Amino acid sequence: MQRLLIVSNRLPLTIQERKGDLHIEPSVGGLATGLRSWYKSSPSIWIGWAGIGRKKIKKEKDIMARLLSENCHPVALSEHDVEAYYHGFCNRTIWPLFHYFPLYAEYSEDFWQAYERVNTAFANVVAGIARPNDIIWIHDYHLMLLPKLLRERLPKATVGFFLHIPFPSFETFRLLPWRKQILEGLLGADLVGFHTYDYAGHFLDSVHRLLGYEVGMGQITATDRVVKADAFPMGINYEQYSNVDQDPKAQAERKRFRKKLGDCRVILSVDRLDYTKGIPQRLEAFSLFLDRNPKFKRKVILVLLVVPSRTRVEHYIQLKKQLDGLVGEINGKHGTIGWMPIWYLYRSLPFHSLAALYSLADVALVTPLRDGMNLVAKEYTATKIDGKGVLILSETAGAAQELGEAIIINANNQEEIVQALEKALEMPEQEQIERNRTMQKRLRRYDVVQWANEFMDKLLYTKKLQQEMEEKALTYEMQRTLASNFQKSNKALLLLDYDGTLVPFAPRPVDAMPGANLLRLLEKLTRNPRNEVVLISGRDKDTLESWFGGLNVGLVAEHGVWIKEKGGGWETIETLTSEWKEEVHPILESWVDRTPGSFIEEKEYSLVWHYRKANPGLGELRARELMNNLSNTIANLNLQVLEGSKVVEVKNTDINKGRAASRWISREKWDFILALGDDWTDEDTFKILPSTAWSIKMGFGASAARFNLSSPSKATSLLRKMVGGR
């Protein structure tokens, strides 16, 4: 069985100092609580910060021994780095920005440098522990640089990353000065997981628009590998909460709470102290509810449980003062002798007390302004053994996408919250039971164990996919064999695409003209009369003539419209017309108007709409629209619409690179054939090649080519190897 390394900011055990002595206690938090039992069920090691400084933990050998006995490996951090990394970059930069509070975000270079140092410290520990077959599972926003750092040290490692908070939309994420470094860090993982498809979509959009990688169906085609992004909504330990009636301590607490609450119906609010939770808005809505519904006075109590958090951060200090003031104001306005509408608890509660509150609450009011998942909503629902109870849930909590039977509200809309409270308190018991049973069935099936297992299955599947693609990679040894075969051949045919294959793409087609080194390389390839070199391009014939007309090569222009044998003149495969341009050109012009940065390239027998300089997301959207529009327009015009790399081209039907290449392939009995291409317009060439040919695609997408190379520089390097000995 493969060993699992779980890496998170905190260990599931925390070291605390009391009266000069160190004590180990279980960590509080959804991740530690949820995975504690699961990770112990298989060979696992948990790596994280232990909660105290570097010097103290080294002195306490007993503490270290205890941690290691629990398969916990601490990462030693200085107090300065903890302050700048955790309280600084994590909580003052990433947390507010990713939760759509950009005005709260601080962009400090010192914070960023501490974040880099701490991620490097984690990488040092993980790399020192990891074995070749280990699975490394990294968690949350504290360690977004770690996947890349580990990939650099452990290139073959199996690495997964899960983000437990929202990933913001591109327009918000782009505000981060270190946005590209964060994305590149995450792409060191094989699989990047999120709670919802919205978050995964935001991540893919940012990767595409900021790094330029091709993205489709949750797959990112990076320079030398593919990375998957997917949604895995985190579950809870369902049995732990659904069996609350069998917990004597929880039942005793429930009786104690019920005695104090009397016959009042209970509305429960449970949150960490955080501005993302919408607690002030919730209190104001509750006050409005009492104004509108005097019949519920002395009959309902809002139990407001707020767990202290980040007590040294100014925004949290101010929030605490605001909550204290609101609670006092509402209790003073609505309260009477013997009844206070709000019970305010500012502390954390042990499990049995929290479970007791869940089980007796008639309504759970869960209204964050933004939340990655929110497990409180799931925990509350799981405790409803008799099915009675109503969940009110914000639409901006990740859990809302799973718990659709709850009363879903807009957390900023007081009217909706008031109406939801009224509906919840008056909902018939049978309706409550029907809603809860549906949600419970879902939560029981997709619990925290299923969540973890599903992530692991997808991670291993992604690794298998990568390995299959790596098998198609043209290795150094294969390149030597290819070069040797070429040098020994008597008749060699080289079919070479240009843009994206021999040279990288340029924002403007004219900027991709060949350099002196490439021209010399092509000249060397053609020096021997046994070699036939053919450049098969989508370029127009005049451009190809001006760039390569002086070389002893064959040329194919406009994807096969024009052909020029070496030493001959230009000719077409068949009689073509261009009258159709009058009808198609205005359509392309309208798409240029709608897509800033796009432009039209007119060739003799084709029209090309380029969008490489346009906003990537907008360009792809417009390309889909344009292709749909053109498909209807040209239905009876004997034309075809082709999609290349950031281009949409219209030309005559049955014209393609493969048809042009067949002219050379069928002419001789070649004992060596090489075809290089980068996009799907080259697939027609790959498909007609004999099985003995060397067909190579630039990049790692699906292809009929037998092999892959990562970039144009690798392609030209291969050609240099070929001419090196001949």
NUMIDREN-935084 format. One line per 3 residues: number of its first residue (from 1); for each residue x, y, z of C-alpha. Coordinates in nm, 2 decimals. Layout:
% NUMIDREN-935084
NUM = X/Y/Z; ... .
END
This chain:
% NUMIDREN-935084
1 = 0.00/0.00/0.00; 0.13/0.35/-0.09; 0.22/0.57/0.20 .
4 = 0.03/0.90/0.24; 0.19/1.22/0.34; -0.06/1.48/0.45 .
7 = 0.08/1.83/0.46; -0.11/2.12/0.62; -0.03/2.44/0.81 .
10 = -0.11/2.28/1.15; -0.06/1.93/1.27; -0.37/1.74/1.41 .
13 = -0.19/1.78/1.75; -0.09/2.12/1.89; 0.18/2.19/2.14 .
16 = 0.08/2.45/2.40; 0.28/2.61/2.67; 0.12/2.65/3.02 .
19 = 0.31/2.77/3.32; 0.64/2.68/3.16; 0.55/2.33/3.06 .
22 = 0.46/2.20/2.71; 0.14/2.00/2.66; 0.00/1.82/2.35 .
25 = -0.37/1.87/2.27; -0.58/1.78/1.96; -0.60/2.06/1.71 .
28 = -0.94/2.23/1.65; -1.05/2.27/1.29; -1.25/2.10/1.02 .
31 = -0.95/1.94/0.84; -0.78/1.80/1.16; -1.11/1.68/1.29 .
34 = -1.24/1.54/0.97; -0.92/1.35/0.86; -0.80/1.24/1.21 .
37 = -0.96/0.89/1.19; -0.92/0.85/0.82; -0.55/0.91/0.80 .
40 = -0.48/0.67/1.08; -0.66/0.39/0.89; -0.37/0.36/0.65 .
43 = 0.01/0.41/0.65; 0.03/0.79/0.68; 0.24/1.07/0.81 .
46 = 0.11/1.42/0.89; 0.35/1.71/0.84; 0.28/2.06/0.97 .
49 = 0.36/2.33/1.22; 0.32/2.22/1.59; 0.23/2.56/1.73 .
52 = 0.55/2.66/1.91; 0.88/2.82/1.81; 1.18/2.64/1.66 .
55 = 1.40/2.66/1.97; 1.14/2.53/2.22; 1.05/2.22/2.03 .
58 = 1.41/2.11/1.99; 1.47/2.12/2.36; 1.17/1.90/2.44 .
61 = 1.28/1.55/2.33; 0.98/1.39/2.50; 0.74/1.61/2.31 .
64 = 0.91/1.52/1.98; 0.90/1.15/2.06; 0.53/1.18/2.13 .
67 = 0.46/1.36/1.80; 0.66/1.11/1.60; 0.48/0.82/1.78 .
70 = 0.16/0.97/1.64; 0.31/0.99/1.29; 0.33/1.37/1.31 .
73 = 0.64/1.54/1.18; 0.67/1.91/1.29; 0.80/2.18/1.07 .
76 = 1.01/2.42/1.28; 0.93/2.79/1.22; 1.07/3.10/1.38 .
79 = 0.82/3.33/1.56; 0.91/3.61/1.31; 0.81/3.39/1.02 .
82 = 0.49/3.27/1.18; 0.39/3.63/1.24; 0.47/3.75/0.89 .
85 = 0.36/3.43/0.71; 0.05/3.33/0.90; -0.08/3.64/1.06 .
88 = 0.05/3.85/0.77; 0.03/3.70/0.42; -0.22/3.42/0.49 .
91 = -0.46/3.62/0.71; -0.41/3.98/0.59; -0.36/3.91/0.22 .
94 = -0.49/3.58/0.09; -0.79/3.54/0.33; -0.96/3.87/0.26 .
97 = -0.88/3.87/-0.12; -1.00/3.51/-0.18; -1.32/3.59/0.02 .
100 = -1.39/3.90/-0.19; -1.29/4.16/0.06; -1.01/4.32/-0.15 .
103 = -1.02/4.65/0.05; -0.90/4.45/0.36; -0.61/4.29/0.17 .
106 = -0.25/4.41/0.25; 0.02/4.37/-0.01; 0.34/4.36/0.18 .
109 = 0.67/4.24/0.03; 0.79/4.13/0.37; 0.48/3.92/0.41 .
112 = 0.54/3.76/0.07; 0.90/3.68/0.15; 0.80/3.51/0.47 .
115 = 0.54/3.31/0.28; 0.81/3.20/0.04; 1.05/3.11/0.33 .
118 = 0.79/2.90/0.51; 0.68/2.72/0.20; 1.05/2.64/0.14 .
121 = 1.08/2.52/0.50; 0.79/2.28/0.45; 0.95/2.16/0.12 .
124 = 1.27/2.08/0.31; 1.08/1.86/0.56; 0.86/1.69/0.31 .
127 = 1.15/1.62/0.06; 1.35/1.47/0.35; 1.07/1.23/0.45 .
130 = 0.92/1.14/0.11; 0.99/0.80/-0.06; 0.95/0.74/-0.43 .
133 = 0.60/0.58/-0.41; 0.45/0.82/-0.16; 0.13/1.02/-0.22 .
136 = 0.17/1.38/-0.10; -0.15/1.56/-0.02; -0.11/1.93/0.05 .
139 = -0.39/2.14/0.21; -0.50/2.49/0.19; -0.40/2.85/0.11 .
142 = -0.10/2.85/0.35; 0.10/2.63/0.12; 0.02/2.73/-0.24 .
145 = 0.38/2.75/-0.34; 0.47/2.40/-0.20; 0.35/2.18/-0.49 .
148 = 0.60/2.35/-0.73; 0.88/2.34/-0.48; 0.83/1.97/-0.43 .
151 = 0.80/1.91/-0.81; 1.14/2.07/-0.86; 1.30/1.84/-0.60 .
154 = 1.08/1.53/-0.66; 0.99/1.54/-1.03; 0.81/1.20/-1.03 .
157 = 0.62/1.25/-0.71; 0.24/1.21/-0.69; 0.12/1.54/-0.55 .
160 = -0.23/1.66/-0.48; -0.35/1.99/-0.35; -0.68/2.09/-0.19 .
163 = -0.80/2.44/-0.13; -1.04/2.47/0.16; -1.14/2.83/0.09 .
166 = -1.30/2.99/-0.22; -1.08/3.05/-0.53; -1.19/3.40/-0.64 .
169 = -1.29/3.51/-0.99; -1.02/3.63/-1.22; -1.11/4.00/-1.18 .
172 = -1.05/3.96/-0.80; -0.75/3.72/-0.82; -0.56/3.94/-1.06 .
175 = -0.53/4.21/-0.79; -0.27/3.99/-0.62; 0.08/4.11/-0.71 .
178 = 0.22/3.76/-0.68; -0.07/3.60/-0.88; 0.15/3.42/-1.13 .
181 = 0.38/3.27/-0.86; 0.07/3.14/-0.68; -0.07/2.98/-1.00 .
184 = 0.27/2.83/-1.09; 0.31/2.70/-0.74; -0.03/2.52/-0.75 .
187 = 0.04/2.37/-1.09; 0.33/2.18/-0.94; 0.05/1.94/-0.82 .
190 = -0.10/1.67/-1.04; -0.45/1.74/-0.91; -0.58/2.06/-0.77 .
193 = -0.91/2.02/-0.58; -1.18/2.27/-0.47; -1.51/2.25/-0.29 .
196 = -1.72/2.36/-0.58; -1.71/2.37/-0.96; -1.74/2.75/-0.95 .
199 = -1.40/2.77/-0.76; -1.24/2.52/-1.00; -1.37/2.73/-1.29 .
202 = -1.23/3.05/-1.15; -0.89/2.87/-1.11; -0.89/2.74/-1.46 .
205 = -0.99/3.08/-1.60; -0.70/3.25/-1.41; -0.45/2.99/-1.53 .
208 = -0.56/3.03/-1.89; -0.57/3.41/-1.88; -0.25/3.48/-1.68 .
211 = -0.03/3.19/-1.78; -0.17/3.12/-2.13; -0.19/2.74/-2.09 .
214 = -0.46/2.56/-2.28; -0.75/2.46/-2.06; -1.04/2.23/-2.13 .
217 = -1.27/1.98/-1.95; -1.09/2.05/-1.62; -0.75/1.97/-1.77 .
220 = -0.45/2.21/-1.80; -0.19/2.14/-2.06; 0.12/2.29/-1.91 .
223 = 0.47/2.29/-2.07; 0.57/1.93/-2.00; 0.27/1.77/-1.83 .
226 = -0.11/1.78/-1.78; -0.27/1.89/-1.45; -0.63/1.83/-1.35 .
229 = -0.86/2.06/-1.15; -1.19/1.93/-1.01; -1.45/1.98/-0.74 .
232 = -1.46/1.76/-0.43; -1.71/1.90/-0.18; -1.57/1.81/0.17 .
235 = -1.79/1.59/0.38; -1.81/1.54/0.76; -1.78/1.24/0.99 .
238 = -2.15/1.18/0.95; -2.18/0.90/1.21; -2.02/1.11/1.48 .
241 = -2.30/1.36/1.45; -2.59/1.13/1.37; -2.52/0.92/1.68 .
244 = -2.55/1.22/1.91; -2.85/1.06/2.09; -2.62/0.77/2.20 .
247 = -2.36/1.01/2.35; -2.44/1.03/2.73; -2.24/1.36/2.77 .
250 = -2.42/1.52/2.47; -2.76/1.41/2.61; -2.68/1.55/2.95 .
253 = -2.58/1.88/2.79; -2.89/1.89/2.59; -3.11/1.85/2.90 .
256 = -2.91/2.12/3.08; -2.95/2.36/2.78; -3.32/2.28/2.75 .
259 = -3.38/2.35/3.12; -3.22/2.69/3.09; -3.40/2.77/2.76 .
262 = -3.74/2.67/2.89; -4.01/2.63/2.62; -3.85/2.88/2.38 .
265 = -3.77/2.77/2.03; -3.40/2.79/1.95; -3.24/2.96/1.65 .
268 = -2.87/2.86/1.64; -2.58/3.06/1.50; -2.23/2.90/1.51 .
271 = -1.93/3.07/1.36; -1.57/3.17/1.40; -1.52/3.54/1.46 .
274 = -1.47/3.65/1.10; -1.59/3.93/0.88; -1.67/3.68/0.60 .
277 = -1.94/3.51/0.82; -2.19/3.79/0.79; -2.27/3.79/1.17 .
280 = -2.36/4.16/1.20; -2.60/4.13/0.90; -2.75/3.83/1.07 .
283 = -2.81/4.01/1.40; -2.96/4.31/1.22; -3.20/4.08/1.03 .
286 = -3.29/3.90/1.36; -3.38/4.24/1.51; -3.59/4.32/1.21 .
289 = -3.76/3.98/1.24; -3.86/4.06/1.60; -3.99/4.40/1.49 .
292 = -4.21/4.24/1.23; -4.32/3.94/1.43; -4.40/4.05/1.79 .
295 = -4.58/3.71/1.83; -4.24/3.54/1.85; -4.12/3.76/2.14 .
298 = -4.05/3.55/2.45; -4.10/3.24/2.23; -3.77/3.23/2.04 .
301 = -3.40/3.27/2.15; -3.11/3.32/1.92; -2.81/3.13/2.06 .
304 = -2.51/3.31/1.91; -2.19/3.11/1.95; -1.88/3.30/1.83 .
307 = -1.55/3.12/1.85; -1.25/3.36/1.90; -1.02/3.40/1.60 .
310 = -0.73/3.61/1.50; -0.77/3.83/1.80; -0.47/4.04/1.72 .
313 = -0.58/4.15/1.38; -0.74/4.50/1.37; -1.04/4.40/1.15 .
316 = -1.13/4.12/1.40; -1.09/4.35/1.70; -1.33/4.60/1.54 .
319 = -1.57/4.32/1.45; -1.58/4.19/1.81; -1.67/4.54/1.93 .
322 = -1.94/4.57/1.67; -2.09/4.23/1.77; -2.08/4.32/2.14 .
325 = -2.26/4.64/2.07; -2.53/4.48/1.85; -2.61/4.21/2.10 .
328 = -2.64/4.46/2.38; -2.86/4.69/2.16; -3.09/4.41/2.05 .
331 = -3.13/4.26/2.39; -3.19/4.61/2.53; -3.45/4.69/2.27 .
334 = -3.64/4.36/2.27; -3.56/4.18/2.59; -3.79/4.16/2.89 .
337 = -3.74/4.05/3.25; -3.69/3.68/3.23; -3.62/3.67/2.85 .
340 = -3.32/3.78/2.65; -3.37/3.73/2.27; -2.99/3.66/2.22 .
343 = -2.77/3.42/2.42; -2.42/3.53/2.33; -2.14/3.28/2.38 .
346 = -1.79/3.41/2.29; -1.58/3.09/2.32; -1.53/2.75/2.17 .
349 = -1.74/2.45/2.30; -1.64/2.09/2.33; -1.79/1.84/2.09 .
352 = -2.06/1.71/2.32; -2.18/2.07/2.40; -2.19/2.17/2.03 .
355 = -2.36/1.85/1.93; -2.62/1.91/2.20; -2.69/2.26/2.07 .
358 = -2.72/2.13/1.71; -2.97/1.86/1.82; -3.21/2.08/2.01 .
361 = -3.20/2.38/1.78; -3.52/2.43/1.58; -3.35/2.65/1.32 .
364 = -2.98/2.68/1.21; -2.91/3.03/1.07; -2.60/2.99/0.85 .
367 = -2.55/3.30/0.65; -2.19/3.37/0.56; -2.11/3.64/0.30 .
370 = -1.86/3.40/0.15; -1.75/3.06/0.26; -1.55/2.78/0.10 .
373 = -1.78/2.51/0.22; -1.92/2.56/0.58; -1.94/2.23/0.76 .
376 = -2.17/2.37/1.03; -2.46/2.34/0.79; -2.38/1.97/0.74 .
379 = -2.31/1.90/1.10; -2.64/2.05/1.21; -2.84/1.85/0.95 .
382 = -2.67/1.53/1.05; -2.79/1.56/1.42; -3.16/1.59/1.32 .
385 = -3.23/1.23/1.41; -3.61/1.27/1.41; -3.59/1.48/1.09 .
388 = -3.72/1.80/1.27; -3.53/2.12/1.22; -3.48/2.38/0.95 .
391 = -3.15/2.49/0.79; -3.13/2.85/0.66; -2.82/2.87/0.43 .
394 = -2.65/3.14/0.24; -2.62/3.09/-0.13; -2.25/3.20/-0.12 .
397 = -2.15/2.91/0.11; -2.01/2.62/-0.08; -2.24/2.38/0.10 .
400 = -2.54/2.55/-0.07; -2.46/2.36/-0.39; -2.52/2.03/-0.20 .
403 = -2.79/2.13/0.04; -3.05/2.26/-0.19; -3.34/2.15/0.03 .
406 = -3.24/2.41/0.29; -3.40/2.76/0.27; -3.14/2.93/0.05 .
409 = -3.10/3.31/0.10; -2.89/3.60/0.00; -2.69/3.69/0.31 .
412 = -2.70/4.07/0.22; -3.08/4.07/0.18; -3.24/4.14/0.52 .
415 = -3.58/4.09/0.38; -3.49/3.74/0.26; -3.35/3.64/0.60 .
418 = -3.66/3.77/0.79; -3.89/3.58/0.55; -3.67/3.27/0.59 .
421 = -3.70/3.28/0.97; -4.07/3.32/0.94; -4.10/3.03/0.70 .
424 = -3.86/2.81/0.91; -4.05/2.87/1.24; -4.39/2.79/1.07 .
427 = -4.28/2.51/0.85; -4.49/2.19/0.90; -4.30/1.90/1.06 .
430 = -4.36/1.67/0.77; -4.20/1.92/0.53; -3.90/1.95/0.77 .
433 = -3.86/1.58/0.78; -3.88/1.54/0.40; -3.62/1.81/0.34 .
436 = -3.38/1.68/0.61; -3.41/1.32/0.51; -3.30/1.40/0.15 .
439 = -3.00/1.60/0.27; -2.91/1.34/0.53; -2.91/1.07/0.27 .
442 = -2.67/1.27/0.06; -2.44/1.36/0.35; -2.43/1.00/0.48 .
445 = -2.32/0.87/0.13; -2.07/1.15/0.07; -1.90/1.17/0.41 .
448 = -1.54/1.28/0.48; -1.40/0.93/0.40; -1.57/0.93/0.06 .
451 = -1.44/1.28/0.00; -1.08/1.17/0.07; -1.11/0.85/-0.12 .
454 = -1.26/1.02/-0.42; -0.98/1.28/-0.42; -0.72/1.00/-0.40 .
457 = -0.88/0.80/-0.68; -0.88/1.11/-0.91; -0.52/1.18/-0.82 .
460 = -0.41/0.83/-0.91; -0.61/0.85/-1.23; -0.44/1.18/-1.32 .
463 = -0.10/1.03/-1.25; -0.19/0.73/-1.48; -0.29/0.97/-1.75 .
466 = 0.04/1.16/-1.72; 0.23/0.84/-1.74; 0.05/0.74/-2.06 .
469 = 0.14/1.07/-2.21; 0.50/1.04/-2.09; 0.52/0.71/-2.27 .
472 = 0.46/0.91/-2.59; 0.73/1.16/-2.50; 1.03/1.15/-2.73 .
475 = 1.30/1.07/-2.48; 1.67/1.14/-2.52; 1.74/0.78/-2.61 .
478 = 1.46/0.79/-2.87; 1.60/1.11/-3.01; 1.93/0.94/-3.06 .
481 = 1.77/0.65/-3.23; 1.57/0.89/-3.46; 1.89/1.08/-3.55 .
484 = 2.08/0.76/-3.62; 1.80/0.63/-3.84; 1.80/0.95/-4.03 .
487 = 2.17/0.95/-4.08; 2.16/0.59/-4.21; 1.87/0.65/-4.44 .
490 = 1.89/0.66/-4.82; 1.57/0.85/-4.88; 1.45/1.09/-4.60 .
493 = 1.13/1.30/-4.60; 1.08/1.57/-4.35; 0.73/1.73/-4.32 .
496 = 0.76/2.03/-4.10; 0.49/2.27/-3.97; 0.62/2.62/-3.90 .
499 = 0.43/2.84/-3.64; 0.42/2.67/-3.30; 0.66/2.39/-3.42 .
502 = 0.98/2.55/-3.55; 0.92/2.89/-3.39; 0.70/2.99/-3.10 .
505 = 0.37/3.18/-3.17; 0.40/3.56/-3.19; 0.12/3.81/-3.11 .
508 = 0.14/3.92/-3.48; 0.21/3.66/-3.75; 0.47/3.90/-3.91 .
511 = 0.67/3.89/-3.59; 0.74/3.51/-3.62; 0.99/3.54/-3.92 .
514 = 1.27/3.28/-3.91; 1.60/3.38/-3.75; 1.94/3.32/-3.90 .
517 = 2.00/3.00/-3.69; 1.68/2.84/-3.81; 1.76/2.92/-4.18 .
520 = 2.11/2.77/-4.14; 1.96/2.46/-3.98; 1.72/2.41/-4.27 .
523 = 1.99/2.48/-4.52; 2.20/2.20/-4.36; 1.91/1.96/-4.38 .
526 = 1.87/2.02/-4.75; 2.24/2.01/-4.83; 2.23/1.63/-4.89 .
529 = 2.03/1.54/-5.20; 1.89/1.23/-5.03; 1.69/1.46/-4.80 .
532 = 1.35/1.61/-4.90; 1.23/1.89/-4.67; 0.88/2.02/-4.70 .
535 = 0.74/2.32/-4.49; 0.37/2.27/-4.45; 0.22/2.59/-4.31 .
538 = -0.10/2.79/-4.28; 0.09/3.10/-4.40; 0.02/3.26/-4.73 .
541 = 0.24/3.17/-5.02; 0.40/3.52/-5.05; 0.52/3.51/-4.69 .
544 = 0.66/3.16/-4.73; 0.83/3.26/-5.06; 0.99/3.57/-4.90 .
547 = 1.12/3.37/-4.60; 1.22/3.03/-4.75; 1.22/3.09/-5.13 .
550 = 1.60/3.08/-5.13; 1.62/2.74/-4.97; 1.60/2.40/-5.15 .
553 = 1.27/2.31/-4.98; 0.92/2.22/-5.08; 0.65/2.46/-4.96 .
556 = 0.29/2.42/-4.88; 0.09/2.74/-4.81; -0.26/2.80/-4.66 .
559 = -0.28/2.45/-4.52; -0.26/2.29/-4.86; -0.42/2.54/-5.10 .
562 = -0.08/2.62/-5.26; 0.21/2.39/-5.33; 0.56/2.46/-5.45 .
565 = 0.80/2.18/-5.53; 1.17/2.26/-5.47; 1.30/2.44/-5.78 .
568 = 0.95/2.48/-5.92; 0.66/2.74/-5.91; 0.34/2.77/-5.71 .
571 = 0.04/2.57/-5.81; -0.30/2.47/-5.66; -0.42/2.12/-5.61 .
574 = -0.75/2.20/-5.78; -0.94/2.50/-5.92; -1.05/2.72/-5.63 .
577 = -1.27/3.03/-5.61; -1.26/3.32/-5.37; -1.60/3.49/-5.45 .
580 = -1.73/3.36/-5.12; -1.51/3.61/-4.94; -1.76/3.89/-5.01 .
583 = -2.01/3.71/-4.80; -1.78/3.59/-4.52; -1.55/3.89/-4.48 .
586 = -1.82/4.12/-4.32; -1.90/3.85/-4.07; -1.54/3.83/-3.96 .
589 = -1.52/4.21/-3.94; -1.82/4.22/-3.70; -1.63/3.97/-3.48 .
592 = -1.32/4.20/-3.49; -1.54/4.48/-3.37; -1.67/4.27/-3.08 .
595 = -1.33/4.13/-2.98; -1.06/4.39/-2.91; -0.72/4.26/-3.01 .
598 = -0.84/4.03/-3.29; -0.78/4.09/-3.66; -0.84/3.94/-4.00 .
601 = -0.57/3.79/-4.22; -0.67/3.76/-4.58; -0.50/3.49/-4.80 .
604 = -0.57/3.42/-5.16; -0.82/3.14/-5.10; -0.89/3.17/-4.73 .
607 = -0.98/3.41/-4.46; -0.84/3.39/-4.10; -0.97/3.55/-3.79 .
610 = -0.68/3.58/-3.53; -0.75/3.63/-3.16; -0.41/3.56/-3.00 .
613 = -0.38/3.92/-2.88; -0.74/3.93/-2.75; -0.84/3.85/-2.39 .
616 = -0.82/3.47/-2.38; -1.15/3.41/-2.22; -1.33/3.65/-2.45 .
619 = -1.14/3.52/-2.75; -1.24/3.16/-2.70; -1.60/3.26/-2.63 .
622 = -1.61/3.47/-2.96; -1.44/3.18/-3.15; -1.72/2.94/-3.04 .
625 = -1.98/3.19/-3.15; -1.81/3.26/-3.48; -1.78/2.90/-3.57 .
628 = -2.14/2.84/-3.50; -2.24/3.14/-3.71; -2.01/3.05/-4.00 .
631 = -2.13/2.68/-4.00; -2.48/2.81/-4.08; -2.36/3.07/-4.33 .
634 = -2.14/2.85/-4.54; -2.35/2.54/-4.54; -2.40/2.55/-4.92 .
637 = -2.08/2.72/-5.03; -1.84/2.42/-5.04; -1.63/2.58/-4.76 .
640 = -1.50/2.45/-4.43; -1.43/2.62/-4.10; -1.11/2.52/-3.93 .
643 = -1.00/2.61/-3.58; -0.63/2.63/-3.52; -0.42/2.77/-3.24 .
646 = -0.60/3.10/-3.16; -0.74/3.12/-3.51; -1.05/3.04/-3.70 .
649 = -1.00/2.99/-4.07; -1.25/2.96/-4.36; -1.14/2.79/-4.68 .
652 = -1.25/2.55/-4.95; -1.36/2.20/-4.85; -1.12/1.91/-4.88 .
655 = -0.81/2.13/-4.86; -0.58/2.01/-4.57; -0.22/1.95/-4.49 .
658 = -0.26/1.57/-4.51; -0.37/1.59/-4.87; -0.08/1.81/-4.96 .
661 = 0.17/1.59/-4.77; 0.04/1.28/-4.96; 0.19/1.43/-5.28 .
664 = 0.54/1.37/-5.14; 0.47/1.06/-4.94; 0.34/0.86/-5.24 .
667 = 0.62/0.97/-5.47; 0.91/0.78/-5.33; 0.99/0.47/-5.13 .
670 = 1.11/0.66/-4.83; 1.31/0.47/-4.56; 1.28/0.76/-4.32 .
673 = 0.98/1.00/-4.27; 0.96/1.26/-4.00; 0.65/1.49/-3.94 .
676 = 0.64/1.77/-3.69; 0.33/1.97/-3.60; 0.16/2.14/-3.31 .
679 = -0.22/2.17/-3.36; -0.51/1.98/-3.50; -0.45/2.11/-3.85 .
682 = -0.15/1.88/-3.85; -0.35/1.58/-3.75; -0.44/1.52/-4.12 .
685 = -0.07/1.47/-4.19; -0.02/1.24/-3.89; -0.31/1.02/-3.99 .
688 = -0.18/0.94/-4.35; 0.17/0.85/-4.24; 0.29/0.49/-4.26 .
691 = 0.33/0.32/-3.92; 0.71/0.33/-3.94; 0.72/0.71/-3.97 .
694 = 0.83/0.94/-3.68; 0.53/1.16/-3.61; 0.58/1.42/-3.33 .
697 = 0.33/1.67/-3.18; 0.45/1.98/-2.99; 0.28/1.97/-2.65 .
700 = 0.10/1.70/-2.46; -0.26/1.70/-2.59; -0.44/1.41/-2.75 .
703 = -0.30/1.34/-3.10; -0.26/1.08/-3.37; 0.11/1.14/-3.36 .
706 = 0.32/0.87/-3.21; 0.54/1.10/-2.99; 0.54/1.43/-2.82 .
709 = 0.79/1.71/-2.77; 0.73/2.00/-2.53; 0.83/2.31/-2.73 .
712 = 0.96/2.45/-3.06; 1.31/2.48/-2.90; 1.30/2.10/-2.85 .
715 = 1.20/2.05/-3.21; 1.49/2.25/-3.35; 1.72/2.08/-3.10 .
718 = 1.61/1.75/-3.24; 1.68/1.87/-3.60; 2.03/1.98/-3.50 .
721 = 2.10/1.63/-3.36; 1.99/1.49/-3.69; 2.23/1.70/-3.90 .
724 = 2.51/1.66/-3.65; 2.65/1.35/-3.80; 2.56/1.39/-4.17 .
END
